[in-house]
């Protein structure tokens, strides 16, 4: 069995190789390095599917240390390791699928731009994909933090890809600084975990979640340095959980760290799809899920997570109602939907949260790539009030975008209905157990459902229905197979993935 898993590091290594190839030789290659990225992410997807199938069929997990980069004696060795279980295997599949489709879509979108920096762009996509995949299979918190930061660096480089224009560099700096502010607390949390537990491993009896559970059950506290500041163990563990949560809220754009995400729309649209669906913003939610054995011991912290998530879901939905640019609507939609995931995690709905992360990855990637197709057709005009009547001229884009929109709005039987319904159900059931935090989060999440439906229908009607409101909308630019293929794959998944 281990023989299959020993190839798993290649899931991240292949996109890293494509990064090196595109950076060093992309200017002399066909499609400026795009083909290297497509082949690499296709390989990652294939390996991820094999790992997922193996984990699903056997029910086994695989945890192995790959490299020790600081030997300070047990248990303080600092290592790189591989943790493959149902959570990481499923997430690897999601990330590699979206990364592959984004690479394919970029053939149509970026070449349409006539962009001179294509090798740099494809190199950035490769490094972004590799960083997120390595973050997903990290077996300890310090390794996860390192790749968490590398994901942030890649987002900075890709959001600011068109650095010769005034807005993208400013948006990239804002994203970098806002998320770094949250990551400052995350770093302190990592140091706190290492000094408290002597390890940062996620899994096993020697992992810090298991040690924390042992301490809170008063079986032993000899292995844990808790009383440095005179706190009780439960209080100190809650502080550590909240510190790590700072990084989570920054990356997943939870209130009040949400401000960077709408500005990040200054980057190329395929980058937006990757950031929103499977990498940067998903990283925070995935980290809470990865550490859930620890957070499950901290009911007060979970209540805070749920309430902030519910508020973010409602607040961002109100912003989506009033935006005129199609990518801005989708940006606030992303903030809102990740609020739902945090709400579910805070409510104890671990499975519901990851289920919504999965379906959201599909339909949000679809919506952003569909928006990219519309932007190509509109000669890069993103204002929905200048569109209209596109459904007859862009049939594939319209039908797939409609499927993604119905999934986002939670309409039966599309993918988003099943996961969003499960999130709200779990929150209500646990909230009725006596938690005002959860009931408040549920009320806000329920209100956000109606706003989500409103802004989604408004977006579809303004973009595709009615009469063309400009000459460009009356005679849109055509799109090729490299745009239609990713839309078709994701459109099918938006219908059946639930």
C-alpha positions in Angstrom: 0.0 0.0 0.0 2.8 2.4 0.9 4.1 1.9 -2.7 1.2 3.8 -4.1 1.6 6.6 -1.6 5.3 7.0 -2.2 4.5 8.7 -5.5 2.2 11.3 -3.8 4.9 14.0 -3.4 4.9 14.2 -7.2 1.4 15.7 -7.0 3.0 18.9 -5.9 6.4 18.3 -7.6 4.9 18.2 -11.1 3.5 21.8 -11.0 6.7 23.0 -9.4 8.6 21.5 -12.4 6.3 23.3 -14.7 7.0 26.5 -12.8 10.8 26.1 -13.4 10.3 25.2 -17.0 8.0 28.1 -17.8 10.2 30.5 -15.9 13.5 29.5 -17.6 12.4 28.3 -21.0 8.8 29.5 -21.5 9.6 32.3 -24.0 11.0 29.7 -26.4 8.2 27.1 -25.9 4.9 26.7 -27.8 2.2 28.6 -26.0 4.8 30.2 -23.8 4.9 27.5 -21.1 1.2 26.8 -21.0 1.6 23.2 -22.2 4.1 22.4 -19.4 1.5 23.6 -16.9 -1.3 21.7 -18.5 0.6 18.4 -18.6 1.9 18.9 -15.0 -1.6 19.6 -13.5 -3.1 16.7 -15.6 -0.5 14.4 -14.0 -1.3 15.8 -10.5 -5.0 15.2 -11.1 -4.4 11.6 -12.2 -2.2 10.9 -9.1 -4.7 12.6 -6.9 -7.5 10.5 -8.2 -5.4 7.3 -7.6 -4.7 8.4 -4.0 -8.4 9.3 -3.4 -9.5 6.0 -4.8 -7.0 4.1 -2.6 -7.9 6.0 0.6 -11.6 5.6 -0.1 -11.4 1.8 -0.8 -9.0 0.9 2.0 -10.0 3.4 4.6 -6.3 3.7 5.5 -4.3 6.8 6.1 -0.6 7.4 5.3 1.6 9.6 7.5 5.4 9.7 6.8 8.2 12.1 7.5 10.0 12.9 4.2 12.8 15.2 5.4 14.1 16.6 8.7 15.5 20.1 8.2 16.2 21.0 11.8 17.4 18.2 14.2 17.0 19.5 17.7 16.3 16.1 19.2 12.8 14.5 19.7 10.2 15.9 19.9 11.6 19.2 18.6 12.7 18.0 15.2 11.3 20.2 12.4 10.2 18.2 9.5 8.5 18.0 6.1 6.0 15.1 6.0 3.1 13.7 4.0 -0.4 13.1 5.5 -2.8 11.4 3.2 -6.3 10.7 4.6 -9.8 11.2 3.2 -9.7 15.0 3.9 -6.3 15.6 2.1 -7.0 13.1 -0.7 -10.3 14.8 -1.6 -8.8 18.3 -1.4 -5.8 17.3 -3.6 -8.3 16.2 -6.2 -10.3 19.4 -6.0 -7.2 21.6 -6.3 -5.5 19.7 -9.1 -8.8 19.6 -11.1 -9.4 23.3 -10.9 -5.7 24.1 -11.6 -5.8 21.9 -14.7 -9.0 23.6 -16.0 -7.6 27.0 -15.3 -4.4 26.3 -17.2 -6.5 25.1 -20.2 -8.8 28.2 -20.0 -5.8 30.5 -19.9 -4.9 29.4 -23.4 -8.0 31.2 -24.7 -8.1 34.1 -22.2 -4.4 35.2 -21.9 -3.5 34.8 -25.5 -6.5 36.9 -26.4 -4.9 39.6 -24.3 -1.8 39.7 -26.4 0.1 39.7 -23.1 3.9 39.8 -23.3 4.5 38.3 -19.9 3.0 34.9 -20.5 6.0 32.8 -19.4 5.9 34.7 -16.1 2.1 34.1 -15.8 2.3 30.4 -16.4 5.3 30.1 -14.1 3.2 31.8 -11.4 0.2 29.4 -12.0 2.6 26.4 -11.6 4.1 27.7 -8.4 0.7 28.6 -7.0 -0.7 25.1 -7.7 2.4 23.4 -6.3 2.3 25.5 -3.1 -1.4 24.8 -2.4 -1.0 21.0 -3.1 2.0 20.8 -0.8 0.0 22.8 1.9 -2.8 20.2 1.6 -0.7 17.1 2.2 1.4 18.8 5.0 1.6 16.6 8.1 2.4 19.3 10.6 1.5 22.9 11.3 4.9 24.4 10.6 5.1 22.9 7.2 1.6 24.0 6.5 2.5 27.6 7.6 5.4 27.7 5.2 3.3 26.7 2.2 0.5 28.9 3.5 2.9 31.8 3.1 4.1 30.7 -0.3 0.4 30.6 -1.5 0.2 34.2 -0.3 3.3 35.2 -2.2 2.0 33.6 -5.4 -1.3 35.4 -5.1 0.6 38.7 -4.8 2.6 37.9 -8.0 -0.5 36.9 -10.0 -2.9 39.6 -8.8 -0.2 42.1 -9.8 0.5 40.4 -13.1 -0.4 43.5 -15.2 2.0 45.6 -13.1 2.4 48.3 -15.8 -1.2 49.4 -15.1 -1.9 51.5 -11.9 -4.5 49.3 -10.2 -3.1 45.7 -10.2 0.1 46.4 -8.2 -2.0 48.3 -5.6 -4.4 45.4 -5.3 -1.6 43.0 -5.0 0.0 45.0 -2.2 -3.3 45.2 -0.4 -3.9 41.5 -0.6 -0.3 40.8 0.6 -0.4 43.2 3.6 -3.9 42.3 4.8 -3.3 38.6 4.7 0.2 39.1 6.3 -1.4 40.9 9.2 -3.5 37.8 9.9 -0.5 35.5 9.3 1.4 37.4 12.0 -1.0 35.9 14.6 -0.8 32.6 12.8 3.0 32.6 13.2 2.8 33.3 16.9 0.2 30.5 17.1 2.7 28.1 15.4 5.4 29.0 17.9 2.9 28.6 20.7 1.9 25.1 19.6 5.5 24.0 19.2 6.6 25.3 22.6 3.4 24.0 24.4 3.2 20.5 22.9 6.7 19.9 21.6 5.3 18.9 18.3 3.3 20.4 15.4 2.1 17.2 13.9 -1.6 17.0 13.0 -2.3 13.3 13.3 -1.6 10.3 15.5 -1.1 9.8 19.3 2.0 12.1 19.1 0.1 14.9 17.3 -0.9 18.1 19.2 -4.7 17.6 19.0 -4.3 14.2 20.7 -2.0 15.6 23.4 -4.4 18.5 24.0 -7.3 16.1 24.4 -5.3 14.1 26.9 -4.4 17.2 29.0 -8.0 18.4 29.0 -9.2 15.0 30.2 -6.7 15.4 33.2 -4.9 12.2 32.4 -1.5 13.8 32.3 -0.1 17.3 31.8 3.6 16.4 32.2 4.3 16.7 28.5 2.8 20.1 28.1 4.2 23.5 29.2 0.9 25.3 29.8 1.4 27.5 32.8 3.9 29.9 31.4 1.5 32.8 31.7 -0.6 31.4 34.5 -3.4 30.2 32.2 -5.5 27.1 32.7 -4.9 24.5 29.9 -8.4 25.1 28.3 -7.8 28.9 28.3 -4.3 28.6 26.8 -5.4 26.2 24.2 -8.2 28.6 23.2 -5.7 31.4 22.8 -3.6 29.2 20.6 -6.7 28.3 18.5 -7.6 32.0 18.1 -4.0 32.9 17.1 -4.0 30.4 14.3 -7.5 31.6 13.4 -6.0 35.0 12.6 -4.3 33.5 9.5 -7.4 31.6 8.6 -9.6 34.8 8.6 -7.0 36.6 6.5 -6.7 34.0 3.8 -10.4 33.1 3.7 -11.4 36.8 3.7 -13.6 36.7 6.8 -14.7 40.0 8.3 -12.9 42.2 9.0 -10.1 40.8 6.8 -12.3 40.7 3.7 -11.2 44.0 2.1 -8.4 42.5 -0.1 -10.5 40.0 -2.0 -12.7 42.4 -4.1 -9.6 44.4 -5.1 -7.9 41.1 -6.2 -10.2 41.1 -9.2 -7.6 43.3 -10.9 -5.7 40.2 -11.7 -6.4 38.0 -14.7 -9.8 36.2 -14.5 -8.3 32.7 -14.6 -6.3 33.6 -11.5 -9.4 34.8 -9.8 -11.0 31.4 -10.5 -8.0 29.6 -9.0 -7.8 31.9 -5.9 -11.5 31.8 -5.1 -12.3 28.1 -5.9 -9.3 26.1 -4.8 -6.2 27.9 -3.5 -5.8 31.1 -1.5 -9.2 31.5 0.0 -9.8 27.8 0.4 -6.6 27.4 2.4 -8.0 29.0 5.5 -11.1 26.8 5.7 -9.0 23.7 4.9 -6.6 24.6 7.8 -9.5 24.7 10.3 -10.8 21.4 9.0 -7.2 19.9 9.2 -6.9 21.1 12.8 -10.5 20.1 13.7 -9.4 17.6 16.3 -7.9 20.5 18.2 -10.7 23.0 17.6 -13.4 20.5 18.6 -12.0 20.7 22.2 -12.7 24.5 22.3 -16.4 25.2 22.2 -16.0 28.9 22.8 -13.6 29.3 19.9 -16.0 27.3 17.7 -18.9 29.6 18.7 -16.8 32.6 17.6 -15.9 31.0 14.3 -19.6 30.3 13.7 -20.8 33.8 14.5 -18.1 35.5 12.5 -18.9 33.1 9.6 -22.6 33.8 9.7 -22.0 37.6 9.9 -19.6 37.4 7.0 -22.1 35.4 4.9 -24.8 38.0 5.4 -22.6 41.1 5.1 -20.9 40.1 1.9 -24.2 39.1 0.4 -25.5 42.6 0.9 -22.5 43.9 -1.0 -23.1 41.6 -3.9 -26.5 43.0 -4.4 -25.3 46.5 -5.3 -22.2 45.7 -7.5 -22.2 46.5 -11.2 -19.1 44.6 -12.4 -19.6 40.9 -12.9 -16.4 39.9 -11.2 -17.1 42.1 -8.2 -20.4 40.3 -7.6 -18.6 37.0 -7.7 -15.9 38.3 -5.3 -18.4 39.2 -2.6 -20.2 36.0 -3.3 -17.0 34.1 -2.5 -16.6 35.9 0.8 -20.2 35.1 1.6 -19.9 31.4 0.7 -16.7 30.9 2.8 -18.6 32.5 5.6 -21.1 29.6 5.3 -18.2 27.1 5.5 -16.8 28.8 8.7 -20.4 28.8 10.1 -20.6 25.1 9.6 -17.2 24.4 11.1 -18.1 26.5 14.1 -21.3 24.6 14.5 -19.6 21.2 14.5 -20.7 20.5 11.0 -17.2 19.3 9.8 -18.6 17.2 7.0 -21.1 19.8 5.9 -18.3 22.5 5.7 -16.0 20.3 3.6 -19.0 19.3 1.4 -19.8 23.0 0.7 -16.0 23.6 0.1 -16.2 20.9 -2.6 -19.4 22.0 -4.3 -18.3 25.7 -4.1 -15.0 24.9 -5.7 -16.9 23.5 -8.7 -19.5 26.2 -9.2 -17.4 29.2 -8.3 -14.6 28.2 -10.7 -17.3 27.7 -13.3 -18.8 31.2 -12.6 -15.4 32.9 -12.8 -14.4 31.2 -16.0 -17.9 31.9 -17.4 -17.3 35.5 -16.4 -14.0 35.4 -18.2 -15.7 34.1 -21.4 -18.1 37.0 -21.2 -15.3 39.5 -20.6 -13.5 38.1 -23.8 -16.8 38.5 -25.7 -17.2 42.1 -24.4 -13.7 43.1 -25.3 -12.8 43.3 -21.5 -15.7 45.4 -20.4 -17.0 44.0 -17.1 -20.0 46.3 -16.5 -23.1 44.2 -16.5 -25.2 47.2 -17.5 -23.3 47.3 -20.8 -24.2 43.7 -21.6 -27.6 42.0 -22.2 -28.8 39.5 -24.8 -25.7 37.3 -24.8 -27.5 34.0 -24.2 -28.2 33.5 -27.9 -24.7 34.5 -29.1 -22.9 32.5 -26.3 -24.9 29.3 -25.8 -22.3 27.2 -24.1 -21.3 30.0 -21.8 -24.9 30.8 -21.0 -26.0 27.3 -20.2 -22.9 26.5 -18.0 -23.0 29.9 -16.3 -26.7 29.3 -15.5 -25.9 25.9 -14.0 -23.3 27.5 -11.8 -25.7 30.3 -10.8 -28.4 27.9 -9.8 -25.9 26.0 -7.8 -24.7 29.2 -6.1 -28.3 30.2 -5.3 -29.0 26.8 -3.8 -31.7 25.7 -6.2 -32.7 22.0 -6.2 -31.1 19.7 -7.5 -27.9 21.6 -8.3 -24.8 21.0 -6.3 -25.0 24.1 -4.0 -28.5 23.1 -2.7 -27.3 20.0 -1.0 -24.2 21.4 0.7 -25.8 24.8 1.7 -28.8 23.0 3.1 -26.6 20.7 5.1 -24.6 23.7 6.5 -27.8 25.4 7.7 -29.3 22.1 9.1 -26.2 21.3 11.1 -26.1 24.9 12.5 -29.7 24.9 13.5 -29.5 21.4 15.2 -26.5 22.3 17.3 -27.8 25.9 17.9 -31.0 24.5 19.4 -28.8 22.7 21.9 -28.4 26.0 23.7 -25.8 28.1 21.9 -26.8 31.7 21.2 -23.7 32.1 19.0 -24.9 29.3 16.7 -28.5 30.5 16.6 -27.3 34.0 15.7 -25.0 32.6 13.0 -27.9 30.5 11.7 -30.3 33.5 11.4 -27.7 35.5 9.5 -26.9 32.5 7.2 -30.6 32.0 6.5 -31.0 35.7 5.6 -28.0 35.5 3.3 -29.7 32.7 1.3 -32.4 35.1 0.0 -29.8 37.8 -0.8 -27.7 35.2 -2.6 -30.6 34.2 -4.8 -31.4 37.9 -5.6 -27.9 39.0 -6.7 -27.4 35.7 -8.6 -30.6 36.2 -10.6 -29.8 39.9 -11.1 -26.3 38.9 -12.5 -27.7 36.3 -14.9 -30.5 38.6 -16.2 -28.3 41.7 -16.7 -25.6 39.7 -18.4 -27.5 37.3 -20.7 -31.2 38.3 -21.0 -33.0 41.1 -22.6 -31.8 43.2 -25.5 -28.1 44.1 -26.0 -27.5 47.4 -24.4 -24.3 48.3 -26.3 -22.9 47.6 -29.8 -20.3 45.2 -28.2 -23.0 43.1 -26.6 -24.9 43.0 -30.0 -21.7 41.6 -31.7 -19.6 39.8 -29.1 -16.2 38.3 -29.7 -16.2 34.5 -30.1 -14.5 32.1 -27.8 -12.7 28.8 -28.7 -12.6 25.2 -27.4 -10.1 26.1 -24.7 -12.7 28.3 -23.1 -15.7 26.0 -23.7 -14.1 22.7 -22.6 -13.4 23.8 -18.9 -16.9 25.4 -18.8 -18.5 22.2 -20.0 -16.7 20.0 -17.5 -17.5 22.3 -14.6 -21.1 22.8 -15.8 -21.8 19.0 -15.6 -20.2 18.9 -12.2 -22.3 21.8 -11.0 -25.4 19.8 -11.9 -24.4 16.4 -10.5 -21.7 17.0 -7.8 -24.3 17.4 -5.0 
